[in-house]
Amino acid sequence: MIPVAIAGIVGLIFGSFLNVCILRLPVDESILAPRSHCRNCLYPVRAIDNIPLLSWIFLRGRCRDCGVAISWQYPLVEATTGVLFIACILHTGITWQSLLHAVAIFFLLGLAVMDARTFLLPDAFTLGGLGLAIALRTLQPSASQRLRIAGHVVLDALIAAAALLLIRWLYRLLRKREGMGMGDVKLLAMIAAFLGLPLTMVAGFLAVLTGAGVSIIQVAKGRANTKSMLPFGSFLAVAGIAVIFIGKPLLHWYLGFFR
């Protein structure tokens, strides 16, 4: 149970840092300075008020200085990161694979929230995550041929990016407007670098399926029309997290129809 508890605590800490990234990166602010502060009164957050999840509970979701409500996003991101880090340990044990999955989750969860909030997928997370994925996949302790592994990871990322670029180009050709941004292309390349091409295909399918379902529901309820924008990156990122845990069973189930 100790590794599980440690994973949860580490997840809460990284979730707190993830909130900073989510808030600042889309508006090109530094994630290092200034220190965390209330966006309403600008007063710096005290160390005692910066304990992941617990501080929000003790403060009853309000700033100590001005009393303005603190967004539910903060505890939700922290708690979700903690739970998912625990899930990594329960899924694959104390292994390099768990580390790889936890890092992927950190980037994917951050990108999912950023895209949902701002329709932006900052390069610091997409390209930063891509580079880190290549490094972690190449440097894993069990790797005996690191150069070959690095080549495979880079090739998976390039194929995923090329496939989405083709879809993007065809959509623009047929509909005479942009259907997705380059951020989505970089995100899919990052997912492929972390998880490999087969699981990335599963993630892409799930993202399209859920995105289409949400779009149909919104149109049916009159909340959107056929030209309304959806944060496809959010669906893609959430699907990427999902396939970490259920991707292989889904892939095996699907391939079973062809045996």
FITILO-28900 format. One line per field, with one value per residue (C-alpha): residue number from 1; residue in three letters; x, y, z. Coordinates in pm, whole numbers, m for minus. Layout:
N
n (NUM ...)
res (Ala ...)
x (X ...)
y (Y ...)
z (Z ...)
END
This chain:
259
n (1 2 3 4 5 6 7 8 9 10 11 12 13 14 15 16 17 18 19 20 21 22 23 24 25 26 27 28 29 30 31 32 33 34 35 36 37 38 39 40 41 42 43 44 45 46 47 48 49 50 51 52 53 54 55 56 57 58 59 60 61 62 63 64 65 66 67 68 69 70 71 72 73 74 75 76 77 78 79 80 81 82 83 84 85 86 87 88 89 90 91 92 93 94 95 96 97 98 99 100 101 102 103 104 105 106 107 108 109 110 111 112 113 114 115 116 117 118 119 120 121 122 123 124 125 126 127 128 129 130 131 132 133 134 135 136 137 138 139 140 141 142 143 144 145 146 147 148 149 150 151 152 153 154 155 156 157 158 159 160 161 162 163 164 165 166 167 168 169 170 171 172 173 174 175 176 177 178 179 180 181 182 183 184 185 186 187 188 189 190 191 192 193 194 195 196 197 198 199 200 201 202 203 204 205 206 207 208 209 210 211 212 213 214 215 216 217 218 219 220 221 222 223 224 225 226 227 228 229 230 231 232 233 234 235 236 237 238 239 240 241 242 243 244 245 246 247 248 249 250 251 252 253 254 255 256 257 258 259)
res (Met Ile Pro Val Ala Ile Ala Gly Ile Val Gly Leu Ile Phe Gly Ser Phe Leu Asn Val Cys Ile Leu Arg Leu Pro Val Asp Glu Ser Ile Leu Ala Pro Arg Ser His Cys Arg Asn Cys Leu Tyr Pro Val Arg Ala Ile Asp Asn Ile Pro Leu Leu Ser Trp Ile Phe Leu Arg Gly Arg Cys Arg Asp Cys Gly Val Ala Ile Ser Trp Gln Tyr Pro Leu Val Glu Ala Thr Thr Gly Val Leu Phe Ile Ala Cys Ile Leu His Thr Gly Ile Thr Trp Gln Ser Leu Leu His Ala Val Ala Ile Phe Phe Leu Leu Gly Leu Ala Val Met Asp Ala Arg Thr Phe Leu Leu Pro Asp Ala Phe Thr Leu Gly Gly Leu Gly Leu Ala Ile Ala Leu Arg Thr Leu Gln Pro Ser Ala Ser Gln Arg Leu Arg Ile Ala Gly His Val Val Leu Asp Ala Leu Ile Ala Ala Ala Ala Leu Leu Leu Ile Arg Trp Leu Tyr Arg Leu Leu Arg Lys Arg Glu Gly Met Gly Met Gly Asp Val Lys Leu Leu Ala Met Ile Ala Ala Phe Leu Gly Leu Pro Leu Thr Met Val Ala Gly Phe Leu Ala Val Leu Thr Gly Ala Gly Val Ser Ile Ile Gln Val Ala Lys Gly Arg Ala Asn Thr Lys Ser Met Leu Pro Phe Gly Ser Phe Leu Ala Val Ala Gly Ile Ala Val Ile Phe Ile Gly Lys Pro Leu Leu His Trp Tyr Leu Gly Phe Phe Arg)
x (0 296 378 11 5 328 188 m122 78 311 5 m148 176 208 m162 m104 180 m37 m295 m25 63 m303 m361 m43 86 m208 m157 223 295 594 519 808 745 568 472 115 m131 m503 m616 m865 m672 m323 m209 54 m77 68 253 m15 m279 m89 m123 m279 m649 m640 m596 m897 m1106 m987 m1045 m1391 m1306 m1240 m937 m822 m762 m1049 m1301 m1353 m1446 m1160 m1243 m1339 m1079 m799 m909 m1050 m722 m522 m751 m772 m394 m355 m611 m460 m106 m239 m409 m73 84 m214 m208 158 325 644 795 941 614 426 659 605 229 229 428 193 m107 43 76 m251 m463 m311 m375 m731 m816 m624 m804 m1143 m1078 m903 m902 m522 m265 63 385 545 321 276 636 776 582 691 1058 1023 838 1119 1376 1186 1108 1471 1631 1412 1634 1530 1624 1914 1913 1839 1903 1661 1395 1440 1395 1071 933 1012 864 541 513 576 320 55 123 118 m214 m382 m226 m381 m722 m684 m595 m885 m1133 m1015 m1034 m1390 m1539 m1336 m1253 m1023 m1141 m856 m539 m175 m189 m402 m141 140 m76 m137 236 301 49 213 556 429 201 300 105 m153 m283 m274 m512 m747 m723 m797 m1102 m1236 m1178 m1369 m1650 m1697 m1647 m1912 m2148 m2112 m2155 m2475 m2619 m2538 m2694 m3003 m3042 m2994 m2673 m2461 m2481 m2281 m2025 m1967 m1617 m1535 m1206 m1100 m769 m957 m1128 m796 m614 m884 m889 m511 m547 m821 m617 m334 m563 m809 m642 m485 m804 m1000 m743 m736 m1118 m1131 m860 m1044 m1305 m1040 m914)
y (0 232 262 337 609 759 757 939 1206 1257 1280 1552 1751 1722 1802 2127 2216 2112 2373 2640 2514 2503 2860 3021 2843 2924 3296 3278 3341 3192 2887 2975 3340 3514 3279 3152 3429 3503 3617 3855 4037 3939 3854 3573 3237 3143 2812 2684 2762 2582 2224 2022 1949 1999 2376 2413 2211 2402 2737 2616 2699 3071 3300 3373 3742 3859 3580 3521 3166 2943 2743 2377 2310 2323 2040 1836 1843 1763 1478 1337 1339 1165 897 835 806 546 369 350 165 m70 m132 m210 m210 m28 m35 194 150 305 604 638 622 872 1124 1072 1129 1452 1596 1455 1572 1918 1941 1815 2095 2360 2279 2268 2609 2796 2585 2599 2320 2490 2363 2352 2054 1888 1916 1901 1582 1441 1497 1349 1046 973 1007 784 516 513 515 250 8 m298 m137 m325 m146 213 357 113 186 561 513 318 581 867 674 608 979 1080 833 950 1315 1248 1062 1349 1605 1419 1417 1787 1863 1655 1823 2169 2065 1934 2180 2491 2561 2438 2133 2104 2288 2188 2145 1834 1696 1750 1599 1281 1255 1284 1010 784 848 752 460 333 339 61 214 560 432 312 654 831 613 672 1047 1067 850 1049 1385 1299 1179 1499 1710 1528 1569 1942 1999 1801 2014 2335 2425 2414 2384 2197 2480 2502 2431 2138 2099 1784 1791 1735 1426 1303 1358 1189 898 876 843 581 358 348 130 m30 12 m334 m527 m314 m374 m750 m759 m578 m790 m1101 m1040 m1106 m1438)
z (0 57 m318 m386 m121 m253 m607 m485 m302 m599 m823 m603 m613 m989 m1023 m835 m1072 m1366 m1264 m1295 m1644 m1750 m1636 m1765 m2075 m2307 m2236 m2270 m1902 m1722 m1509 m1278 m1188 m1032 m750 m727 m648 m643 m987 m826 m552 m680 m327 m322 m205 134 167 406 143 m132 m9 m291 m240 139 126 m104 140 448 275 166 m194 m133 m131 225 145 m79 m36 m409 m506 m620 m932 m893 m1161 m903 m672 m962 m1156 m843 m738 m1090 m1129 m793 m879 m1222 m1081 m836 m1127 m1307 m1012 m982 m1359 m1422 m1079 m985 m1333 m1595 m1783 m1493 m1500 m1875 m1830 m1542 m1747 m2043 m1816 m1681 m2031 m2167 m1873 m1895 m2269 m2230 m1986 m2182 m2506 m2334 m2176 m2457 m2778 m2753 m2731 m2633 m2794 m2450 m2373 m2714 m2834 m2481 m2419 m2754 m2672 m2324 m2460 m2706 m2426 m2181 m2440 m2553 m2208 m2047 m1848 m2049 m2381 m2541 m2877 m2789 m3135 m3296 m3033 m3082 m3457 m3404 m3163 m3400 m3693 m3500 m3419 m3782 m3919 m3670 m3752 m4127 m4103 m3917 m4151 m4445 m4276 m4199 m4560 m4700 m4465 m4570 m4936 m4907 m4657 m4753 m4386 m4116 m3925 m3679 m3587 m3597 m3220 m3273 m3513 m3259 m2985 m3183 m3257 m2882 m2804 m3062 m2909 m2563 m2652 m2996 m3320 m3257 m2933 m3092 m3361 m3087 m2917 m3244 m3305 m2953 m2986 m3314 m3177 m2856 m3031 m3288 m3016 m2814 m3127 m3226 m2876 m2870 m3212 m3112 m2798 m2995 m2812 m3128 m3504 m3767 m3780 m3405 m3278 m3053 m2865 m3051 m2865 m2539 m2679 m2818 m2489 m2279 m2524 m2490 m2113 m2155 m2386 m2132 m1922 m2166 m2506 m2533 m2443 m2691 m2963 m2900 m2900 m3233 m3396 m3282 m3554 m3820 m3688)
END
